[in-house]
Amino acid sequence: MKFCSALGFSRAAWGRGWVALWLGVWMAAWSTGAAEAARFSRVVIDPGHGGHDNGGQFGYLYEKHLALDVSFRLQRYLEGKGIKSTLTRERDVFIPLEDRPSVANRIGKSIFVSVHFNWVSYGGPAGTETFYHNAEGQQLAAQIQGQVARGLGTPNRGVKFARFKVLRSCAMPSALVEGGFISTGNDRARVLDPRYRQRLAELIGDGILGFRRM
């Protein structure tokens, strides 16, 4: 190699230089990927409603109880996967909307996932849907909704933008999951089954883990 000789490099030294260069590029890419994978270290789980705010209801079936049950299940599932979590409420108490995202905003490197169930005054709608407010939240919501809809096999109502206060007040990726319609017979029968709620919690967790790997 005349070019190498002109610069005072031997062929072997030139080869070692290219190896070092490619190793440096690979290590930089790996470090960037590792940093992205560790984009959050804690999940703030927000069980919707609570206290005097029952949320949706059908007779004595209250959304606030279902949301807390799924949130506890989600917390256990995530912790089994090595992911730390914090609940905005751990009992049947009312937490103002502005205080819920504040919990996450005080924690560095966190994401916020709010758990709800749908209710409408007319019959018919069924399935799950997940809401977001910002771009990173959209990615999180898409991961969660994809896992939930495929895993449960219920109607997929999609990923939707919303200006819910608990989402727009978050300084980190956030999503709000609606796990079914307690006002619709088929969905109500599903959410009353603890096996459904356990599976829902696990699938939400899988969506969170998928977002972490992005």
C-alpha positions, 0 to 999 in steps of 0.5 A: 500500500503506497498510501500507507507507506507515504504516511509512515504506516505499515500495512499491519498498523493500518489494519489495526487502525481500522479494527480500532475504528470499527470497535469504537463505532460499535461500542458507541452504538452499543452505549447509545442503545444501552442508554436508550434501553434504560430510558426509565428506571421506574413506572408510576402506575395510576389507578384511576378515580378513587374515594368519592369518585367511582368512575364508571359504574354498573350497579355496585361494580365501580371502575375505581375498584377494577383500576386498583386491582389491575394496578396492583397486579401490574405492579407485581408483574413489573417487579417480577421483571425487575422494574420498580414501580410506584402507585399514585394510590394504594387504597380507595381514596380520592387523589386530585387529577393534578396530584397524580402526574406530580408523583411521576414528575418528582421522580427522575427517569420515570414513565406514567401509566394510568389504568381505567375502564370505559363506560358509556350511557348507551349499549354497544361499544366494546374493546380496549384503547390507549391514549397519549398526549405527546410523541414519546407517549404515543410510542408508549401507548402504541406498545401497550395497546398492541400487546393488550389488543393482540393478547386479549383478542378483544376489539382494538379501538386503537391508540388515540390522542387526548388532552386528559389532565393526567397526561398533559401534565406529565413531563415524561412519556405517559399513557392511559389504558382503557381495559374494557367497557363495564357498561357493555355486557360482554366486556363487563363479563370479562372484566369481572373475571380475575383471570382477565384482569391478570392477563390485562395487567401482564399485557400492559406490563409487556407493552411497558417492557417493549417501550423500554427496549425501543 
